Amino acid sequence: MNTYQYATGPGGPLLLDEYLPTSSGPFPVAVCIHPGGWVSGSRIEWDTKAAHLASLGFAALAIDYTLDHVAPWPQQLTDLDNLMTWIGTRPELDSNHIVSVGGSSGGHLSQVLATMGSRPLRAAVTSSGPSDLTTIAAQVSAVYAAKVDNLVNAEFPTDALKFTGSPVKKVSSSTCPLAIYNSSAEIIPAAQAQELADACAKQGIEHTLTIVSGTAHAYYGSTIWHEQAAWLKGHV
């Protein structure tokens, strides 16, 4: 594993950890995006799963991104755009074969990458990722309402930012295939996953929708993780 600076954000250097296969490149790229409600978390949370992706032949990039106490949306969109530019400069990375995977806020940002028409991916996995910041407040259960409201309003403080930060609004014919996961009774309403699946269906985008029974958030156990990794492998 090697650590690189892929950009400079308003809070300083933005780092990633690169996990490579043992064979020769260039390698297809898996961008791994950590959870944390846009306010916390680290690329280090991806170390085990990134190493697993490398064993499948991916160059796995576990990234940090700007947290919202430093700068809210759309700074994270800028971070992702800078990341894609950095990937294009690296000889060991195949910039024509990129996938993304993330959970919670990382799932949201995986969706953002999937719907950036100017930066096409091959596929993306989102686990418990909010997809529509304009509707989530009306969908979330009462037990989670205050926490979700605080997190969403810190990252997307205006209605306009909630709209532009909603990947479901950006789904188009150029959106890559999506594997969408959510739990049935967790902090992120399953209706968010359904909205994204419906938007993909409307545009004719290949997608899968898996609703896991229970309250697990962002990670649903090793069986589903291996299913997700295999799905990504099948799309490069």
C-alpha positions in Angstrom: 0.0 0.0 0.0 1.2 3.5 -0.9 -0.2 6.8 0.2 -0.5 9.7 -2.2 -1.8 13.3 -2.2 -4.4 13.5 -5.0 -5.4 17.2 -4.4 -5.3 20.1 -2.1 -8.6 21.0 -0.5 -9.5 24.0 1.7 -8.4 22.0 4.7 -5.0 21.0 3.3 -3.8 17.9 1.4 -6.3 15.2 0.4 -4.8 11.8 0.6 -5.5 8.3 -0.7 -4.2 4.9 0.0 -3.5 2.9 -3.2 -3.7 -0.9 -3.0 -2.3 -2.7 -6.1 -2.5 -6.3 -7.3 0.7 -8.2 -7.5 0.5 -8.5 -11.3 1.5 -5.9 -13.8 -0.8 -2.9 -14.7 -2.4 -0.8 -15.7 -5.2 -1.9 -13.5 -8.9 -1.1 -13.4 -9.6 1.3 -10.6 -12.0 0.9 -7.6 -12.6 4.2 -5.8 -13.5 3.4 -2.2 -15.3 6.1 -0.3 -15.7 6.1 3.5 -18.8 6.7 5.6 -19.3 9.3 8.4 -22.2 11.5 7.6 -19.9 13.9 5.7 -18.6 15.0 9.0 -16.2 12.3 10.1 -14.4 9.1 9.0 -11.2 8.2 7.2 -9.8 6.3 4.3 -8.3 3.9 6.8 -11.7 2.4 7.3 -11.4 0.8 3.9 -8.1 -1.0 4.5 -9.4 -4.6 4.6 -11.9 -4.3 1.8 -9.5 -2.3 -0.4 -7.0 -5.1 0.0 -9.7 -7.6 -1.0 -10.5 -5.6 -4.2 -6.8 -5.5 -5.0 -6.8 -9.3 -4.8 -9.5 -9.3 -7.4 -7.3 -7.3 -9.8 -8.3 -3.8 -9.0 -6.2 -0.8 -8.0 -8.2 0.1 -5.0 -8.0 3.8 -4.0 -9.3 4.4 -0.5 -9.8 8.2 -0.4 -10.2 11.0 2.1 -12.4 13.9 1.1 -13.2 17.3 2.6 -15.5 17.0 5.6 -18.3 19.5 6.0 -16.9 21.4 9.0 -14.1 22.4 6.6 -16.3 23.1 3.6 -19.8 21.8 2.8 -21.2 20.8 -0.6 -20.2 21.3 -3.4 -16.6 21.0 -2.2 -16.9 17.2 -2.2 -17.9 17.3 -5.9 -14.7 19.3 -6.5 -12.7 16.7 -4.6 -14.1 13.9 -6.7 -13.4 15.8 -9.9 -9.8 16.4 -8.8 -9.5 12.7 -8.0 -10.6 11.7 -11.5 -8.0 14.1 -12.9 -5.3 12.5 -10.7 -6.2 9.0 -11.8 -5.7 10.1 -15.4 -2.1 11.0 -14.7 -1.1 7.7 -13.2 0.5 5.1 -15.5 -0.5 2.2 -13.2 -4.2 3.1 -13.4 -6.6 2.4 -16.3 -8.7 5.5 -16.4 -11.1 3.9 -18.9 -12.1 1.3 -16.4 -13.2 2.9 -13.1 -15.8 1.8 -10.6 -16.8 3.2 -7.2 -18.1 1.8 -3.9 -19.1 3.5 -0.7 -21.4 3.4 2.3 -23.5 6.1 4.0 -22.1 9.5 3.0 -19.6 7.5 1.0 -22.5 5.8 -0.7 -23.9 9.2 -1.6 -20.6 10.2 -3.1 -20.4 6.9 -5.0 -23.7 7.9 -6.5 -22.3 11.4 -7.3 -19.5 9.8 -9.2 -21.9 7.5 -11.0 -24.0 10.5 -12.2 -21.1 12.8 -13.2 -21.7 12.6 -17.0 -18.4 14.2 -17.8 -16.5 11.5 -15.8 -18.1 8.2 -16.8 -17.6 5.1 -14.6 -18.1 1.5 -15.5 -20.2 0.8 -12.4 -20.9 1.9 -8.9 -22.1 0.4 -5.6 -23.9 2.4 -3.0 -24.7 1.1 0.5 -27.1 3.1 2.6 -26.3 6.2 0.6 -28.8 9.1 0.6 -29.9 9.8 -3.0 -32.5 12.6 -2.7 -31.7 15.3 -0.1 -35.0 17.1 -1.0 -37.2 14.2 0.2 -35.3 12.5 2.9 -36.7 14.6 5.8 -40.2 13.5 4.9 -39.2 9.8 4.7 -36.9 9.3 7.7 -38.4 7.5 10.8 -39.0 9.6 13.9 -36.3 7.9 15.9 -33.6 9.1 13.4 -35.2 12.4 12.3 -33.1 14.8 14.4 -29.8 13.2 13.5 -30.5 13.0 9.8 -31.8 16.6 9.8 -28.6 17.8 11.5 -26.3 15.9 9.2 -28.1 16.9 5.9 -28.5 20.6 6.9 -24.8 20.9 7.8 -23.6 19.5 4.4 -26.4 21.0 2.3 -27.6 24.1 4.1 -29.9 25.5 1.5 -32.7 24.0 -0.6 -30.7 24.7 -3.8 -27.7 22.8 -2.4 -30.0 19.9 -1.4 -31.2 19.7 -5.0 -27.8 19.9 -6.6 -26.4 17.4 -4.1 -29.1 14.8 -4.9 -27.7 12.2 -7.3 -31.3 11.0 -8.1 -31.8 14.4 -9.9 -28.7 13.7 -12.1 -29.6 10.2 -13.3 -29.5 10.2 -17.1 -28.8 7.9 -20.0 -25.1 8.3 -19.4 -25.3 7.1 -15.8 -23.3 3.9 -15.2 -24.8 0.6 -13.9 -25.7 0.9 -10.2 -25.9 -1.7 -7.4 -28.1 -0.1 -4.7 -28.3 -1.5 -1.2 -30.2 -0.4 1.9 -31.5 -1.9 5.1 -35.3 -2.0 5.7 -35.3 -0.2 9.1 -32.1 1.8 9.3 -31.2 5.5 9.6 -31.4 6.0 5.8 -34.9 5.3 4.6 -35.3 2.5 2.2 -37.4 4.9 0.1 -34.2 6.6 -0.8 -32.9 3.5 -2.5 -36.2 2.9 -4.2 -36.1 6.5 -5.6 -32.7 5.9 -7.1 -33.8 2.5 -8.5 -36.9 4.1 -10.0 -34.8 6.9 -11.6 -32.5 4.3 -13.1 -35.5 2.3 -14.5 -36.9 5.4 -16.0 -33.7 6.1 -17.9 -33.1 2.4 -18.8 -30.0 2.2 -16.7 -28.9 -1.3 -15.5 -29.3 -1.5 -11.8 -30.0 -3.9 -8.9 -31.9 -3.0 -5.7 -31.3 -5.0 -2.6 -33.2 -4.2 0.6 -31.6 -6.1 3.6 -33.9 -6.9 6.5 -33.0 -5.1 9.7 -31.2 -2.0 10.8 -27.6 -2.5 9.6 -26.2 0.7 8.1 -23.6 0.9 5.3 -22.1 -2.6 5.9 -24.3 -5.7 5.9 -21.7 -8.4 6.5 -19.1 -10.3 4.6 -21.5 -12.3 2.4 -23.0 -9.1 0.9 -19.6 -7.4 0.7 -18.3 -10.3 -1.4 -21.4 -10.1 -3.6 -20.8 -6.4 -4.2 -17.1 -6.9 -5.0 -17.9 -9.7 -7.5 -20.5 -7.4 -9.1 -18.0 -4.7 -9.6 -15.5 -7.2 -11.0 -18.1 -8.3 -13.5 -18.5 -4.7 -14.8 -14.9 -3.9 -15.8 
